Amino acid sequence: MWTKKLTNLNRWLVLLAAVLMVTVYFMPMWYISLEAPQYPEGLSMYIWINKVSGGTQYDLQNINLLNHYVGMKEIVSSSIPELLFMPYVLLYMIFGAVVTFFLPRLYMIGLGIVNLTLVAIAGLADFWRWEYNYGHELNPEAAIIVPGMSYQPPLLGCTQMLNINACSLPSAGAIVLFGAVSILVYIIWAERKIYQENKGV
């Protein structure tokens, strides 16, 4: 079964998945927001595949100011090495989808799903590690020190840290990647159904 050639429709769906992955370069992957009394309008930042940006022009600057008072490191894109190689990891995935378009075999779809799933798991684990380090490795000479307090944002959802409500949610890029994986899963299901129907003939 796994060596069977894809139907023409599913072959084009693979190319659609590749196009979706290309669009991830132009949209943020993750969204983090902070609500505090001193910033009633809220602060936010976006994590892209290759950079970190503020929701507005001064949001990232103000987030770093808050972080400075409690002893957290400054958040800058250049200090996050994962952002340097993640664009190339995604490029590898896109290349694999294009190769599958020209070599339309079902096992290539399975390989793509495995690769994307492993990258997603590794990315979430690394994101959690990054949040943990920022929230726990605090400057002992910070202006505000609360014994036993850490400032790790949640991986997914919202949490209260002192008087700050922090939320962390997937953004458009993560949703699009999930859509690309869903297309590949659908192809597996559709090809398996065709295979079983033909086998029963």
Secondary structure, 3 states (H helix, E strand, C coil): CCCCECCHHHHHHHHHHHHHHHHHHHCCCEEEEEEECCEEEEEEEEECCCCEEECCCCHHHHHHHHHHHHCCCCCCHHHCCHHHHHHHHHHHHHHHHHHHHHCCEHHHHHHHHHHHHHHHHHHHHHHHHHHHHHHHCCCCCCCCCCCCCCCCCCCCEEEEECCEEEEEEECHHHHHHHHHHHHHHHHHHHHHHHHHHHHHC
